[in-house]
C-alpha cells in the first residue's frame, strides 16, 4: 500500500464552500489540506457559460474575512467570482492543492479516520469535509440516447457559448434560470424552443431600482426565514433543492420578445428521432441543451452516507452515521442561502465548530444513532 500523507482534516472541493471551511480551520490552527480537481481555484466558475452573472449584488457575496471587491451594488460575472475565489485562497494563505481529483474515500484500515485516494497519491485524515456541491452528475433522461445522432446534445453544465451548437433550431429542456438564460442567448442565432414547467419569478429584476430594497429582504428571507428551523423553510426546501430559485433576471416577456417559443409541456420522449412533448408535439431540432439540473452521486464515498433519495443523510452537514464525515455547500443544507456564495460562511463556521466537538472525532466504527436525510 502507498504511503499516505496525513492531516487532521481533508477538505474535498476548493470552491466557495471548501474555502470557507478552510478559513475557519485555519483560525483553529488545524492541520488540513483542500483538494480541488480544477487547474486553478475558481475554475468551476470560469468554465460556465459566457455572460453568466450572479443575481445578488457584490455586497452579498463575501466569504468570511474578505469583502467582494468592486461596486457593492454591481452584479458580479462568473469570471469576477472565479478571480475572487482565487484571490481569497491566496490572501488567506489556504493550503489548496489544485489538479487533484479525489476518486475514493474509505474508512481507514486501522479504523481511525479515513483514507482518501486521489490519482497517484493517498491521504489519511481524522475528518473529511465533502465540499463538492450538488453538481455531481448531470440529470439527463434515458431517452436522450434515442435522439437522432445528428442532433448536438449538451447539458447546461457543459454549455459555454453558442459556438458549440450546430446550425439549426434549438430545444432547451428545463425552464429555470439556466435554461431561460441559455434560450435567450441562443435566440439571436437559432430558432429556439424552451420546454419546461413554470417556475415562477422574483418580484423584481436584480437591476430594478426597487431591487436594492428587495435584495435586503430576500437575503434576510433565505438566511433567517427559509431555514430548517421554520415551517416555511421546511416546505420550500424540496423545491429549492430540486428546481432552484424562481426566475430572477429574465421574464416571460423577454423570451417572447426575443422570439423564444415557450412550451409549458414537458419533454418526455422521442418520436422518429426528434424530441416529443407530453402534449404530443414533436419538436424538429438540430440541437438540444438539457438544463435539467443534477443528481447527487456519492458512490465514491465507501460508507453509508446516502438515503433512498440519493442525498446525504446529514443534519446541518454533520453525518452522524459516519463520525468524522461532513458535507457543506449542498442546496438548503440549513437555509435557502446555504449554496450561495455569501451564505456558505455561516454554515462553514457551524460545521468547523462541530468538527471540534469530541463526538466528531470518534472512529467510523463507533457510529451512534441515525441521521436525517436532506
JOBELTA-V159526 format. One record per pair of residues at least 4 apart in sequence whose ideal C-beta (glycine too) atoms are under 8 Angstrom apart, sorted by the first residue. I is the first residue (numbers start at 1). J is the second residue. D is the distance in Angstrom with one decimal. If there is no record, write none. Layout:
I|J|D, I|J|D
This chain:
1|109|7.9, 1|122|7.8, 2|120|7.9, 2|121|7.5, 2|122|5.0, 3|122|7.4, 4|115|6.3, 4|116|8.0, 4|122|4.1, 4|123|5.7, 4|124|4.1, 5|33|7.9, 5|121|6.9, 5|122|7.3, 5|123|5.2, 5|124|7.3, 6|123|7.5, 6|124|4.8, 6|125|7.3, 7|31|5.1, 7|32|5.4, 7|33|5.3, 7|123|6.5, 7|124|7.5, 7|125|4.9, 8|30|5.1, 8|31|4.2, 8|32|6.0, 8|125|6.7, 8|126|5.4, 8|127|6.8, 9|25|6.1, 9|30|5.8, 9|31|7.4, 9|32|4.1, 9|125|5.6, 9|126|6.8, 9|127|4.4, 9|128|7.2, 9|129|6.5, 9|355|6.9, 10|32|6.8, 10|33|5.8, 10|35|6.5, 10|114|7.4, 10|116|5.4, 10|123|5.4, 10|125|4.1, 10|127|7.6, 10|128|5.3, 10|129|7.4, 11|18|4.8, 11|21|5.4, 11|22|6.0, 11|25|7.5, 11|32|6.3, 11|33|7.2, 11|34|4.4, 11|35|7.1, 11|128|7.9, 11|129|4.5, 11|131|5.6, 12|18|7.3, 12|35|5.5, 12|102|5.0, 12|105|7.5, 12|116|7.4, 12|128|6.7, 12|129|6.9, 12|130|5.3, 12|131|6.2, 12|132|6.0, 13|17|6.5, 13|18|4.2, 13|34|7.6, 13|35|7.6, 13|36|6.2, 13|130|7.0, 13|131|3.5, 13|132|4.2, 13|133|6.8, 13|329|7.1, 14|18|4.8, 14|19|6.4, 14|34|4.9, 14|35|7.2, 14|36|3.0, 14|38|7.1, 14|41|5.4, 14|85|7.9, 14|89|7.1, 14|96|4.9, 14|98|6.9, 14|131|7.7, 15|19|7.0, 15|36|7.5, 15|42|7.9, 15|44|5.6, 15|45|7.8, 15|85|6.8, 15|131|6.7, 15|132|8.0, 15|133|6.4, 15|329|6.9, 16|20|6.2, 16|63|6.2, 16|85|6.2, 16|329|7.2, 16|341|5.1, 16|344|5.3, 17|21|6.6, 17|131|4.1, 17|133|6.7, 17|328|4.6, 17|329|3.1, 17|344|4.9, 17|347|7.6, 17|348|6.9, 18|22|6.3, 18|34|5.2, 18|36|7.0, 18|129|7.2, 18|131|3.6, 18|328|7.6, 18|329|7.6, 19|23|6.6, 19|34|7.1, 19|41|7.6, 19|63|6.2, 19|85|6.3, 19|88|5.8, 19|89|5.8, 19|92|7.4, 19|94|6.2, 19|96|7.6, 20|24|7.1, 20|63|5.3, 20|64|6.0, 20|328|7.7, 20|344|5.0, 20|345|5.0, 20|347|7.7, 20|348|3.6, 21|25|6.1, 21|34|8.0, 21|129|5.4, 21|131|6.1, 21|328|6.0, 21|348|4.7, 21|351|6.4, 21|352|6.2, 22|26|6.1, 22|32|6.9, 22|34|5.2, 22|89|7.9, 22|92|7.1, 22|94|4.4, 22|95|7.4, 22|96|7.4, 23|27|6.8, 23|63|6.9, 23|64|5.2, 23|65|5.8, 23|92|5.6, 23|94|7.1, 23|345|7.9, 23|348|7.0, 24|28|6.8, 24|64|7.2, 24|348|5.5, 24|349|5.6, 24|351|7.9, 24|352|3.8, 24|353|8.0, 25|30|4.4, 25|32|4.8, 25|352|5.8, 25|355|7.8, 26|30|7.3, 26|32|7.8, 26|92|6.7, 26|93|7.6, 26|94|6.6, 28|352|6.6, 28|356|6.6, 32|95|6.7, 32|125|7.9, 33|95|5.0, 33|96|8.0, 33|97|6.1, 33|123|7.1, 34|94|6.1, 34|95|6.2, 34|96|4.5, 34|97|6.9, 35|97|5.5, 35|100|4.4, 35|102|5.7, 35|116|7.6, 35|118|6.0, 35|123|7.6, 36|41|6.6, 36|96|6.1, 36|97|7.0, 36|98|5.2, 36|99|7.9, 36|100|6.6, 37|98|8.0, 37|99|7.2, 37|100|6.7, 37|101|4.1, 37|102|7.6, 38|42|7.4, 38|43|3.3, 38|44|6.1, 38|98|5.8, 38|99|7.3, 39|43|5.8, 39|98|5.9, 39|99|5.7, 40|46|7.5, 40|82|7.9, 40|86|6.2, 40|98|6.0, 41|82|7.9, 41|85|5.4, 41|86|4.4, 41|89|4.7, 41|96|5.8, 41|98|6.4, 42|46|6.0, 42|81|6.9, 42|82|3.2, 42|83|6.5, 42|84|7.5, 42|85|4.1, 42|86|4.7, 43|47|6.0, 43|82|6.9, 43|98|8.0, 44|48|7.7, 44|82|8.0, 45|78|4.8, 45|79|7.3, 45|81|4.7, 45|82|4.0, 45|85|7.0, 46|78|6.8, 46|79|6.3, 46|82|4.4, 47|160|6.8, 48|52|5.0, 48|78|4.8, 48|160|7.2, 49|78|7.9, 49|156|7.7, 49|159|5.3, 49|160|5.2, 49|161|6.7, 49|181|7.6, 49|182|6.7, 49|185|7.5, 50|160|6.4, 50|161|5.0, 50|185|7.8, 51|77|7.8, 51|181|7.5, 51|185|6.4, 52|77|6.8, 52|78|4.3, 52|181|7.1, 53|75|4.7, 53|76|6.6, 53|77|5.2, 53|78|7.3, 53|249|7.7, 54|61|6.2, 54|75|5.5, 54|76|5.0, 54|77|8.0, 54|81|6.8, 54|341|7.1, 55|75|7.0, 55|177|7.5, 55|202|7.8, 55|206|5.0, 55|245|7.8, 55|248|3.9, 55|249|6.0, 56|60|4.4, 56|61|6.0, 56|75|7.5, 56|206|7.3, 56|215|6.8, 56|218|7.8, 56|219|7.2, 56|340|6.9, 56|341|7.7, 56|342|6.6, 57|61|7.5, 57|72|6.4, 57|73|5.1, 57|74|6.5, 57|75|6.0, 57|206|7.2, 57|212|7.8, 57|215|6.0, 58|68|4.4, 58|69|7.6, 58|70|5.6, 58|71|6.2, 58|72|5.0, 58|73|7.1, 58|74|5.5, 58|75|7.4, 58|76|5.6, 59|67|7.9, 59|68|7.1, 59|72|3.7, 59|73|6.9, 60|215|6.9, 60|219|5.4, 60|342|4.5, 61|68|4.6, 61|76|6.3, 61|81|7.4, 61|84|7.9, 61|340|7.8, 61|341|4.4, 61|342|4.5, 62|66|6.6, 62|67|4.8, 62|68|4.8, 62|342|5.9, 62|345|7.7, 63|85|8.0, 63|88|5.6, 63|341|7.3, 63|342|7.9, 63|344|7.4, 63|345|5.7, 64|345|4.3, 64|348|7.1, 64|349|7.1, 65|91|8.0, 65|92|6.4, 66|87|7.8, 66|88|5.4, 66|91|5.8, 66|92|7.2, 68|72|7.6, 68|76|6.7, 68|84|5.9, 68|342|8.0, 69|84|6.7, 69|87|7.9, 70|74|5.9, 70|76|7.3, 70|80|7.1, 73|212|6.8, 75|206|5.7, 75|207|7.3, 76|80|3.8, 76|81|5.4, 76|84|7.4, 77|81|7.3, 78|82|6.4, 79|83|6.2, 80|84|6.3, 81|85|6.5, 81|341|6.7, 82|86|6.5, 83|87|6.2, 84|88|6.1, 85|89|6.6, 86|90|6.7, 87|91|5.9, 88|92|6.0, 88|94|7.9, 89|94|4.8, 89|96|5.0, 100|118|4.9, 100|119|6.7, 100|121|7.5, 101|118|6.3, 101|119|6.5, 102|116|5.9, 102|117|7.0, 102|118|4.7, 102|300|7.1, 103|117|5.2, 103|118|6.5, 103|119|7.4, 103|300|6.0, 104|116|7.3, 104|117|4.2, 104|300|5.4, 104|302|6.5, 105|114|5.6, 105|115|7.5, 105|116|5.4, 105|117|7.7, 105|128|5.9, 105|130|8.0, 105|300|6.6, 105|301|4.7, 105|302|6.6, 105|303|7.4, 105|325|8.0, 106|114|6.6, 106|115|4.7, 106|116|7.9, 106|117|7.5, 106|302|4.8, 106|303|7.9, 107|111|7.0, 107|113|8.0, 107|114|6.3, 107|115|7.5, 107|302|7.3, 107|303|6.2, 107|364|4.5, 107|365|7.4, 108|112|5.5, 108|113|4.8, 108|114|5.7, 108|115|5.0, 108|124|6.0, 108|364|7.9, 109|115|6.9, 111|363|5.1, 111|364|7.0, 111|365|5.3, 112|126|7.1, 112|363|5.6, 113|124|6.2, 113|125|5.5, 113|126|4.2, 113|127|7.0, 113|324|6.1, 113|363|7.7, 113|364|7.7, 114|124|7.0, 114|125|5.5, 114|126|7.8, 114|127|7.7, 114|128|4.9, 114|324|6.7, 114|325|7.3, 114|364|7.4, 115|122|6.2, 115|123|7.4, 115|124|5.5, 116|122|6.7, 116|123|4.2, 116|124|7.2, 116|125|6.6, 116|128|6.7, 117|122|5.7, 118|122|7.4, 118|123|6.7, 126|324|6.1, 126|361|6.2, 127|324|4.6, 127|325|7.4, 127|326|6.9, 127|355|5.7, 127|360|6.8, 127|361|7.4, 128|324|6.7, 128|325|5.4, 128|326|7.1, 129|326|4.6, 129|327|7.5, 129|328|6.2, 129|351|7.0, 129|355|7.7, 130|298|7.4, 130|301|7.1, 130|312|7.7, 130|325|7.3, 130|326|6.9, 130|327|4.9, 130|328|7.4, 131|327|7.8, 131|328|5.1, 131|329|5.2, 132|136|6.8, 132|329|7.4, 133|329|4.7, 133|330|7.1, 133|339|7.0, 134|241|7.7, 134|294|6.0, 134|296|6.2, 134|329|7.5, 134|330|5.3, 134|331|5.4, 134|339|6.8, 135|157|6.4, 135|294|4.8, 136|294|6.1, 136|295|7.0, 136|296|5.3, 136|297|3.9, 136|298|7.2, 137|294|6.1, 137|295|5.2, 137|296|7.5, 137|297|4.3, 138|155|3.9, 138|156|7.9, 138|157|5.6, 138|158|7.8, 138|290|6.9, 138|292|7.5, 138|294|5.9, 139|290|7.7, 139|292|4.8, 139|293|5.0, 139|294|5.6, 139|295|4.8, 140|144|5.1, 140|153|8.0, 140|155|6.0, 140|290|5.0, 140|292|6.4, 141|267|7.7, 141|290|7.9, 141|292|7.3, 143|147|7.8, 143|268|7.8, 143|269|5.1, 143|270|5.2, 144|153|6.2, 144|288|7.5, 144|290|7.0, 146|269|7.9, 146|270|4.2, 146|273|7.6, 147|151|4.9, 147|153|6.6, 147|270|5.7, 147|273|6.1, 147|274|7.3, 147|275|6.8, 147|288|6.7, 148|273|3.4, 148|274|6.7, 150|286|7.5, 151|273|7.6, 151|285|6.4, 151|286|6.2, 151|287|6.6, 151|288|5.9, 152|164|7.4, 152|165|6.0, 152|166|5.0, 152|286|6.7, 152|287|4.6, 152|288|7.4, 153|287|7.6, 153|288|4.9, 153|289|7.9, 153|290|7.0, 154|158|5.0, 154|159|5.0, 154|164|6.2, 154|165|7.9, 154|287|7.7, 154|288|7.6, 154|289|5.2, 154|290|7.1, 155|159|7.3, 155|289|7.5, 155|290|4.8, 155|291|8.0, 155|292|7.5, 156|174|7.4, 156|178|4.7, 156|179|6.9, 156|182|6.3, 156|289|6.0, 156|290|6.6, 156|291|4.2, 156|292|7.8, 157|294|7.4, 158|164|7.9, 159|164|6.4, 159|182|6.1, 159|289|5.7, 160|164|6.6, 162|185|6.8, 162|186|6.1, 162|188|7.8, 162|189|5.7, 162|190|7.6, 165|170|6.3, 165|186|7.0, 165|189|8.0, 165|190|6.5, 165|286|7.8, 165|287|4.7, 166|286|5.3, 166|287|6.1, 167|286|6.7, 168|190|7.0, 168|191|7.9, 168|285|6.9, 168|286|2.8, 168|287|6.6, 169|190|6.2, 169|191|4.3, 169|192|7.2, 169|193|7.1, 169|283|7.8, 169|284|6.5, 169|285|4.5, 169|286|5.8, 169|287|7.2, 170|183|7.8, 170|186|5.2, 170|190|4.4, 170|191|7.2, 170|192|4.8, 170|193|7.2, 170|285|6.2, 170|286|7.3, 170|287|4.3, 170|288|7.4, 170|289|6.7, 171|192|7.8, 171|193|4.9, 171|194|8.0, 171|195|6.3, 171|267|7.1, 171|275|5.5, 171|283|5.1, 171|285|4.5, 171|287|7.2, 171|288|5.0, 171|289|7.5, 172|179|4.9, 172|182|5.5, 172|183|4.4, 172|186|7.2, 172|192|6.6, 172|193|7.1, 172|194|4.9, 172|195|7.1, 172|288|7.8, 172|289|4.8, 172|291|5.7, 173|179|7.2, 173|195|5.3, 173|196|6.5, 173|267|4.7, 173|275|7.5, 173|288|6.5, 173|289|7.1, 173|290|5.3, 173|291|6.3, 173|292|5.8, 174|178|7.0, 174|179|4.1, 174|195|7.7, 174|196|4.9, 174|290|6.8, 174|291|3.5, 174|292|4.6, 174|293|6.9, 175|179|5.0, 175|180|6.0, 175|194|5.5, 175|195|7.1, 175|196|3.3, 175|197|6.6, 175|198|7.4, 175|199|6.1, 175|262|7.6, 175|291|7.7, 176|180|6.9, 176|196|7.4, 176|199|5.1, 176|243|6.0, 176|244|4.6, 176|245|7.8, 176|247|7.4, 176|291|6.8, 176|293|7.7, 177|181|6.1, 177|244|6.2, 177|245|6.8, 177|247|6.0, 177|248|6.2, 177|249|7.5, 177|250|7.4, 178|182|6.3, 178|244|7.8, 178|291|4.6, 179|183|6.1, 179|194|6.3, 179|196|6.2, 179|289|7.5, 179|291|3.2, 180|184|6.3, 180|194|6.8, 180|247|5.9, 180|250|4.4, 180|255|6.6, 181|185|6.3, 181|249|7.4, 181|250|6.2, 182|186|6.1, 182|289|5.6, 182|291|6.2, 183|187|6.3, 183|192|5.2, 183|194|4.3, 183|255|6.4, 183|260|5.0, 184|250|5.8, 184|254|6.3, 184|255|6.2, 184|258|5.5, 184|260|6.6, 186|190|4.8, 186|192|5.0, 186|289|7.8, 187|192|4.6, 187|255|7.7, 187|258|4.1, 187|259|5.2, 187|260|5.0, 188|258|7.5, 190|287|7.0, 191|259|7.5, 191|261|7.7, 192|258|8.0, 192|259|7.2, 192|260|4.9, 192|261|6.9, 193|260|7.4, 193|261|4.6, 193|263|5.9, 193|283|5.5, 193|285|7.2, 194|255|6.4, 194|260|5.3, 194|261|7.1, 194|262|5.3, 194|263|6.7, 195|263|4.6, 195|264|8.0, 195|265|6.5, 195|266|6.6, 195|267|4.8, 195|275|7.8, 195|277|6.3, 195|283|7.5, 196|263|7.9, 196|264|7.5, 196|266|6.6, 196|267|7.8, 196|291|7.8, 197|243|7.9, 197|264|6.9, 197|266|6.8, 198|264|6.2, 199|243|6.0, 199|244|7.4, 199|246|5.6, 199|247|6.2, 200|246|3.9, 200|247|7.0, 201|246|5.1, 201|247|4.2, 201|248|7.5, 201|251|6.3, 201|252|7.9, 202|214|7.6, 202|218|7.5, 202|245|7.7, 202|246|5.5, 202|247|6.7, 202|248|4.8, 203|214|6.1, 204|208|4.4, 204|210|5.3, 204|211|4.3, 204|214|4.8, 205|211|6.3, 205|248|7.2, 205|249|5.7, 205|251|7.5, 206|211|5.4, 206|215|7.4, 206|248|6.1, 206|249|5.9, 207|211|6.5, 207|249|7.7, 208|214|7.9, 210|214|6.1, 211|215|5.6, 212|216|7.2, 213|217|6.6, 214|218|5.8, 215|219|6.4, 216|220|6.5, 217|221|6.2, 218|222|6.3, 219|223|6.1, 219|337|7.3, 219|342|7.6, 220|224|5.5, 220|225|6.9, 221|225|4.6, 221|226|5.7, 221|336|7.1, 222|226|5.2, 222|335|6.2, 222|336|3.3, 222|337|4.3, 222|340|7.3, 222|343|6.8, 223|227|7.7, 223|335|5.7, 223|336|7.4, 223|337|4.8, 223|343|6.2, 223|346|7.4, 224|335|7.6, 225|230|6.1, 225|232|6.4, 225|233|6.8, 226|230|7.2, 226|232|6.4, 226|233|4.5, 226|236|5.7, 226|240|7.7, 226|332|7.9, 226|335|6.0, 226|336|3.8, 227|233|4.4, 227|334|6.0, 227|335|4.3, 227|336|7.6, 228|233|5.7, 228|234|6.1, 228|237|7.0, 228|316|7.6, 228|332|7.5, 228|334|5.8, 228|335|7.4, 228|374|7.2, 229|233|6.7, 230|234|7.0, 231|235|6.3, 232|236|6.4, 233|237|6.4, 233|332|7.9, 233|335|6.9, 233|336|7.3, 236|240|5.7, 236|336|7.2, 237|241|6.0, 237|332|4.7, 237|374|7.0, 238|242|5.7, 239|243|5.4, 240|244|6.8, 240|245|6.5, 240|331|5.8, 240|332|5.2, 240|336|5.8, 241|311|7.8, 241|330|7.9, 241|331|4.3, 241|332|5.2, 242|293|7.3, 243|293|7.5, 244|293|7.3, 245|336|8.0, 247|251|6.9, 250|254|5.1, 250|255|6.7, 251|255|7.5, 252|256|6.3, 252|262|6.5, 253|257|6.1, 254|258|6.4, 255|260|4.0, 255|262|5.7, 256|260|6.9, 256|262|7.0, 263|277|6.1, 263|281|7.3, 263|283|7.7, 265|277|4.0, 265|278|5.1, 265|279|4.2, 265|281|6.6, 266|277|6.7, 266|278|4.9, 267|275|5.2, 267|276|7.2, 267|277|5.8, 267|278|7.8, 267|283|7.8, 268|276|6.1, 268|277|6.7, 268|278|4.6, 269|275|7.9, 269|276|4.4, 270|274|6.7, 270|275|6.5, 270|276|5.8, 271|276|4.5, 271|282|5.1, 272|282|7.0, 274|282|5.0, 274|283|6.2, 274|284|5.7, 274|285|6.8, 275|282|7.1, 275|283|4.7, 275|285|6.5, 275|288|6.5, 276|280|7.6, 276|281|7.5, 276|282|5.6, 276|283|7.8, 277|281|4.5, 277|282|7.6, 277|283|6.6, 295|310|6.1, 296|306|7.2, 296|310|4.9, 296|311|5.4, 296|312|7.2, 297|310|7.6, 298|305|5.8, 298|306|5.5, 298|312|6.4, 301|305|5.4, 301|325|7.5, 303|321|7.9, 303|322|4.6, 303|325|6.6, 303|364|6.6, 304|313|7.9, 304|321|5.8, 304|322|6.9, 305|312|5.2, 305|313|6.3, 305|314|7.9, 305|319|5.7, 305|321|7.0, 305|322|6.0, 305|325|6.6, 306|310|5.7, 306|311|6.5, 306|312|5.8, 306|313|6.6, 306|373|7.9, 307|311|5.9, 307|312|7.7, 307|313|4.9, 307|373|3.3, 308|373|7.5, 309|373|6.3, 311|330|7.5, 311|373|5.7, 311|374|6.5, 312|319|6.5, 312|327|5.0, 312|330|7.1, 312|373|7.5, 312|374|8.0, 313|319|6.6, 313|321|6.1, 313|370|7.6, 313|371|4.2, 313|372|6.6, 313|373|4.6, 314|318|5.9, 314|319|4.9, 314|320|7.7, 314|326|7.7, 314|327|5.3, 314|333|7.2, 314|371|5.8, 314|372|7.3, 314|373|7.8, 314|374|6.7, 315|320|6.5, 315|371|5.8, 315|372|5.4, 315|374|7.7, 316|333|6.6, 316|334|5.0, 316|347|7.3, 316|350|6.2, 316|351|7.4, 316|354|7.7, 317|326|5.2, 317|327|4.9, 317|328|5.1, 317|330|7.8, 317|333|5.5, 317|334|7.6, 317|347|6.4, 317|350|7.5, 317|351|4.8, 317|354|7.6, 318|326|6.0, 318|351|7.3, 318|354|5.3, 318|360|7.3, 318|371|7.7, 319|323|7.9, 319|325|4.4, 319|326|6.4, 319|327|6.8, 319|371|6.1, 320|367|7.6, 320|368|6.0, 320|369|6.7, 320|370|7.1, 320|371|4.3, 321|367|5.4, 321|370|6.7, 321|371|5.2, 322|364|5.5, 322|367|6.4, 323|359|6.7, 323|360|6.1, 323|361|7.4, 323|362|3.9, 323|363|7.0, 323|364|6.2, 323|366|6.4, 323|367|6.3, 323|368|7.4, 324|360|6.3, 324|361|6.8, 324|362|7.0, 324|363|7.8, 324|364|6.4, 325|364|7.7, 326|351|5.6, 326|354|7.4, 326|355|6.6, 326|360|8.0, 327|333|6.7, 328|333|6.7, 328|344|6.9, 328|347|5.6, 328|348|6.2, 328|351|5.6, 329|333|7.3, 329|338|7.3, 329|339|5.9, 329|344|6.0, 329|347|7.8, 330|338|6.7, 330|339|6.5, 331|338|6.7, 331|339|4.6, 332|336|6.2, 332|338|5.7, 332|339|7.4, 332|374|7.2, 333|338|4.4, 333|339|7.6, 333|347|6.2, 333|374|7.0, 334|338|5.3, 334|346|7.9, 334|347|5.8, 334|350|7.5, 335|343|6.7, 335|346|7.9, 335|347|8.0, 336|340|8.0, 336|343|7.7, 337|342|7.0, 337|343|2.7, 337|344|7.9, 337|346|7.8, 338|343|5.7, 338|344|6.7, 338|347|5.5, 339|343|7.3, 339|344|7.2, 340|344|6.9, 343|347|7.3, 344|348|5.9, 345|349|6.5, 346|350|6.6, 347|351|6.1, 348|352|6.3, 349|353|6.5, 350|354|6.5, 351|355|6.4, 352|356|6.8, 353|357|7.5, 354|360|5.8, 355|360|5.2, 356|360|7.3, 357|361|7.8, 358|362|8.0, 359|368|7.5, 362|366|4.3, 362|367|7.8, 362|368|7.8
